[in-house]
Amino acid sequence: MHIYLKKIISSIIVLLFLLLSSSTVHAYGITPSKIIVPVISNNSSINYDLRAQFDTVKEDLVYKPSRIRIVKGPKDLDVLTFPISEVKVKKGDKFFNFPVTLNPKSLPNGEYSLFLNIFPERPKLDLSNKKGAGMDVYPGFSVYFKFTVDDKEVRDYTVSSGVVNDGEESFPPYLTYMFRNNGNINDAPDKVVINMVDVTDRSNTFNEVIQKQSIKLVKPQITEQSQIGFINVFPTQGKYMLSADFYFGEKVIYAFKEQRVTVFPDGTLDQTLNLVEFSSSVDHAEVGEFIKLNAFVKNAGQNKSKAILNIDVIKDGKIIDIIKSSEKNIIKGNKIIISENYKPKEEGVYSFEAYVDYSVKQTSKIKIDVNIGDVEIEANKEQQSAGSNALMSYWWVIIVIVIIILIIIYLLKNRSKKQKNITTTVDTDNEFL
């Protein structure tokens, strides 16, 4: 029985060791390790920033492009250039970046491939130093390039991931999007049609057609975030729904569906107030006793802001009162405390939810509870209940584990008894014979 129990325990220990040790395995490699370029024209270029990762180095190293092995193409194929000739890796580093540029020149149309090898420089061994025999060996890295040269103009692109951004009356809302250029020329959408509709009056619209010459070009085989917005149209202050259609020729290849956007008065977007902290003078008070409520507000924007503190007084899940402060001026970079008093009229748990209005914006909200009279705060009750539930769940886990162990012991004992009975029967039969 003990042998089987030891085996089970040993298996569990080994499994736990494997699970724990797997989280400490170090990664070696370089990304990207394979670069496929469907089409590129002569005298155009694509930049890559290779990232090599390895275990912590124990000495300073220098990595260089050591060898280029041609797989497909002429032996003198020269298409890679290096903005820097070497990268110095300091002791303790775990990675380094290595920039490389693919730049074919005067190549016949066709497919080419090669391997770029990046190795550390080997320091000269001092044979008189016995420690040299135990020198650490650091990995080299290899990147595979495969590309097709075609000097015929190839246009191919996709648009995705549009996101709207609020604007101001003199700086209209705009749209950011991801543009993937799969062709071999610098490119952009042929045109983009932007529409904005007032949410309160759908007859109030603004639209403009943005032509390719007004849109930023993206290099071949590159994915880049771009932005586009009104150029000659300036919507008035208000709330709108913005949509946009991106064209390849006369075909819509990406339709950005309506999303809400706001046009603020000039200077609003540079205003940023933060409600840093909200607290009360006491956690417990009596009916009719004044409670002092303090809000710590910071101006993190670029302009002066006028702030109004709002406090919703909540009891039994309903707003029973609203406290508003007078307007406070907060200059750029300053912090102020806005205080208001409240006198509860009956016992119970009161929640105070604070936020600050400034310009047409609003800060995030902070909520606190205060116990009025001889009533325990519900939050404490919930915490105690949650704690007891968590404790009960732990006890159930322990009970289940104990039951499983008892079942295993019981099964092993029965097996041992059966083996003894078999042995006794065999011995009896031998005596009889």
Order of alpha helices (4+ residues) and beta strands (2+ residues): alpha-beta-beta-beta-beta-beta-beta-beta-beta-beta-beta-beta-beta-beta-beta-beta-beta-beta-beta-beta-beta-beta-beta-beta-beta-beta-beta-beta-alpha
